[in-house]
Amino acid sequence: MNFSDILNDYTPYKGVVQNLNNTPISVAGIVETAQGQLIYALSRENKSSALVVCYSDMEARKLYSDMELFSDNVLYFPTKEYIFYNIETSGHQNEHKRISVIEKLASDKNYIVVTSLDAVLQYTLDRDVLSDNSIKFEIGKRFNLEELAEQLVVMGYSREDSVEGAGQFALRGGILDVFPPDSPNPYRIEFFDDETDSIREFDSYTQRSLDKVESARIAPVREAVITDEKRDEIIAEIEKRIRSAKRKKSDESVFIETSNSDIESFKEQRYFPSVDKYVSLIYEKIPSILDYFSKDDLVFVVDPKRICERGKTFEWEKNEQIAELKEKRILGAYKDNFYRSYSEAVTGFSSKRLIALDVLSHSSTDFKYKHLETFTTKTTVSFHGKIEYLYEDLRNWQNKNYTVVILCASRGRGENLAGTLVDKGIRARFIFADARDDGIKFNKGETVIIRGELNKGFEYPEMGFVLVSDREIFETKKSRNKRKIENANRIKNYTDISVGDYVVHQTHGIGQYMGTQKMSVNGVTKDYLKIQYHGTDSLYIPIDQLNLLYKYVGNADKKLKLNRLGGSDWNKTKQRVKQSTAELAKKLVALYAQREKAKGFAYSNDTPWQRDFEDTFQYQETDDQLRSIEEVKSDMESVKPMDRLLCGDVGFGKTEVALRASFKAVGDSKQVAYLCPTTILAMQHYETFLKRMESFPIKVEMLSRFRTAAEQKRILKQVKTGEIDIIIGTHRILSKDLEFKDLGLLIIDEEQRFGVAHKERLKELKQNVDVLTMTATPIPRTLHMAMTGVRDMSVLTEPPENRYPVQTYVLEDNPAVIADAIRNELSRGGQVFYLYNRVQGIHSKAAWIRSLFPDINVAVGHGKMKEDELEDIMYDMVNGRTDVLVCTTIIETGLDIPNANTIIIENADKMGLAQLYQLRGRVGRSNRAAYAYLTYHKDKILSEVASKRLRAVKEFTEFGSGFKIAMRDLEIRGAGNILGPEQHGHMDAVGYDMYCKLLKESVDEAQGIKVEEDSDVSIDINIDAYLPESYIKNHNQRIDIYKKIAAVETEDDKFEIEDELIDRFGDIPKPVQNIIDVAALKAPAKSVGISEISQSGDMLQLKFREEYVDANLIMGMDKNFPKRIKLLSSETPVISYAMKGDYKNILNTVNNLISVIKELQNSEK
């Protein structure tokens, strides 16, 4: 038997199957954990799609997660937020997920869709509109490209220069890139004239093609599709309503103003966030996901009584909301429908094969059942990590001839368990296969272990079948899926240079980039970068020397002083910074050498207990976590004391690395001290450690001001005698009165937040013990590389499981929207952060919230409060006693409050992007949808910096550059934290990239590694070398391609960039091929000692570095090229070559010369 047929001999199940033509059917007695398997089995039996309706989103997600065990054709259809107010922008993740589901349903395959009643009652894309507005691309099919672009705009796609996220398209000549919502990757469609020539998927991060496909179907990205005709109809109706409003005696000014603004939005943008309020003008009848199921498909209503209650509550809530919006004149007094009614939904359910699932008895007032069946099922009891209880139950079940299936999340865990059971005399076999695999067979009366996960197990006592989930044995949580890291998290290219940006030139210093300029000299056209320096000084840099230029990244808030061309300032600054990095490097190298010599304690290899402990981790580890854990363990097992820095954003899994290291230390009878910057963090870590270690004989304690004097005295004594294994606390654990019996591991969280005196005490504690320092600021890769060999670092860059993304809204300050946001969060039992970043006025902001919600607990927190007072306020927030916390940016760091899922940030335009990114990360840390509202003051004239920032904040709600800037900002902060404040100034002086380059050189020098002079080969020959705008229109893309060309060193690099250009932009024009060929000459030229190649009329001049030219080389060249070679007298050797009219093949000539020089140099060796 397997999961699709285990119920085949069960009488109540047979009764349901026989009555599938006689619905509605009510099934009672089916516990929640068994519902997924029953739904799966009946859907297979019915050979159809199925809609599963739960009473809430949370329940739907839970059931969806269970059903993934049985089938890979399960989809989750989320609810969405309607937007009635005019706001600037909002994210579209949920809308895209919903469209992706209905797009699959519209195909011929069968799917099981799990959703909530709310989602069923909300409008979605009409089935006919989906069919009429989808485009199918097939090889050979013809399209008019301009009409195609217009059609994509109607379907809701936005036209961009390059495609980074779903809902975007780009058209470059005969190449169309488009990213539909239901595809993991975008498509690149190439046309030959108007005929589809090739279709391939591509990676939106690298922009490179992946696999070819035969066809691609592109669905709309909006659930409300507005054609030109529909738009004209809607505008005519709004105008009619405005005329009617003007005739009314009541004050309709808000309605008239809003409606006029909406007409403008329809004309200019077609789509805008509050388009939801016109849904009844877009669709005559509200379309629902129900419309995608036929009369022969199954509909499962889970817990019909609660569904019925939710239906009534939903209608009441929405009617109240609409009435309020009409009162505020946001909506007109018209009988518009926004949702499908509950009674229509009931009729829709009943018109299909409806099965109601009840845990207890048959109940429902809304469905008239034609057949009733009662199942007998039980939920399995959790073993709370006590595996001996499992042995007892298994023996009991085997005596009764039960079939037992145990699910294990990983192969290792499954094999270990099977081995343990056999050792205990329990017959069990491990099948290495997925639970979804139809080939899996288990026999009556046997115990099998297979790979899979479920929230909880279930039992059919009458049938003698039990399913046990390893979550009940080990008390773990369902592991996260290995998922593709979202583009936003993979962006490495922060250095897009835009006109107006500050740049750093290696030789000339800080200037301002003014754009590219095409210049023609003697009939030859090339591209140059124009850099503005102090006063009227300008520098034109040949585009192939782009690698000498860095974007200035540093303190962006202060106005930078530009260097003078030819002045000495820049060299002095560089010398000063170089001196400082040299001192730092010496210190680091000396410290490292000292630690290499020091003798510490070498821990033993992992014990079976260590493996058992690691098995209790709730999630699947990320690759970064596994690597970091290995690095930490290997340091601990070595005789030299560990000094490792662990970097990773909040929630990326640093605590788990610390837990495993602590367990290892205690396993060898050593003590662990865990130092936290705040009492609350100490409290949270203490609770985590207690919970994870409760099944092991390890004593964990916390020392902070939350402990009484008597408790502190007891703890101090127990640490001294060694009774306490792990002590967690604030700087209190640095006090002299705390003595350890045998300290083995010191863990420091955010060391930069401790004062000088604390750091001195830390130095004493660190001697000969293993130290793990942790920081939440991400560390730039360039800095990581520069410090390789002098600082042991582990970096966690892989984000944790994709929690439900934070739905972000950017809007002008609107009290009504904010009040709604707070009300919605409180109504679902959540908490709210209200970020008001000025201490002055913060109490009146809190008073305003109290006046709106008199019954709730509103607290205020800001940095000017006494530390203890602030900690008490935070403690109340963590423990759920505070409903709304009005605070300054103090919540940026480290706190984990999973119940707070709405954040409102006032005056978001005044904050840096990195700050906004971190603040937004305070919410969305649980299994609930989270919301961020970023507001700015109404009608305020924004400064240029603020409006630029706000634009980026808006982009930040989707993909792309907002994130890049935020990450770059954060990393600079991280670099400052690691290197110390004095280095921060130097970083600002020369820009971050130049600083890293100087630091890398200093570290290499201090380690005795020879630093080669960084010299670039300059090539100035008379050939057209530029990127035509007709080939690549977008300025940033052109710069990006120039950078890639400038980095060409090998033949492979050359082929790679040629491949990319053909893939993304089509056939390579001659001037572009010339730039690539010139760039490819640089590495071979440098290898033979050439520093410059130039052309003067008929003569080619090759300038060499001193040590590369001797008499033998000159004679050999003269022999190979008679009467063409001359040695010119100058400071460094220059060989000239007479081309004698052979200009056409100048690149071949240069290549040939370099090859001959190489051969001659090699023969001398």
Secondary structure, 3 states (H helix, E strand, C coil): CCCCCCCCCCHHHHHHHHCCCCCCEEEECCCHHHHHHHHHHHHHHHCCCEEEEECCHHHHHHHHHHHCCCCCCEEEECCCCCCCCCCCEECCHHHHHHHHHHHHHCCCCCCEEEEEHHHHHECCCCHHHHHHCCEEEECCCECCHHHHHHHHHHCCCEECCCCCCCCEEEEECCEEEECCCCCCCCEEEEEECCEEEEEEEECCCCCCEEEECCEEEECCCCCCCCCHHHHHHHHHHHHHHHHHHHHCCCCCHHHHHHHHHHHHHHHHCCCCHHHHHHHHHHCCCCCCHHHHCCCCCEEEEECHHHHHHHHHHHHHHHHHHHHHHHHCCCCCCCCCCCECCHHHHHHHHHCCEEEEECCCCCCCCCCCCCEEEECCCEECCCCCCCHHHHHHHHHHHHHCCCEEEEEECCHHHHHHHHHHHHHCCCCCEEEEEECCCCCCCCCCCCEEEEECCCCCCEEECCCCEEEEEHHHHHCCCCCCCCCCCCHHHHCCCCCCCCCCCEEEECCCEEEEEEEEEEEEECCEEEEEEEEECCCCCEEEEEHHHHHHEEECCCCCCCCCCCCCCCCCHHHHHHHHHHHHHHHHHHHHHHHHHHHHHCCCCCCCCCCHHHHHHHHCCCCCCCHHHHHHHHHHHHHHHCCCCCEEEEEECCCCCHHHHHHHHHHHHHHCCCEEEEECCCHHHHHHHHHHHHHHHCCCCCCEEEECCCCCHHHHHHHHHHHHHCCCCEEEECHHHHCCCCCCCCEEEEEEECHHHCCHHHHHHHHHHHCCCEEEEEECCCCCHHHHHHCCCCCEEEEECCCCCCCCCEEEEEEECCHHHHHHHHHHHHHCCCEEEEECCCCCCHHHHHHHHHHHCCCCCEEEECCCCCHHHHHHHHHHHHCCCCCEEEECHHHHCCCCCCCEEEEEECCHHHCCHHHHHHHHCCCCCCCCCEEEEEEECCCCCCCHHHHHHHHHHHHHCCCCHHHHHHHHHHHHHHHHHHHCHHHHHHHHHHCHHHHHHHHHHHHHHHCCCCCCCCCCCEEECCCCECCCCCCCCCHHHHHHHHHHHHCCCCHHHHHHHHHHHHHHHCCCCHHHHHHHHHHHHHHHHHHCCEEEEEEECCEEEEEECHHHCCHHHHHHHHHHCCCCEEEECCCCCEEEEECCCCCCCHHHHHHHHHHHHHHHHHHHC
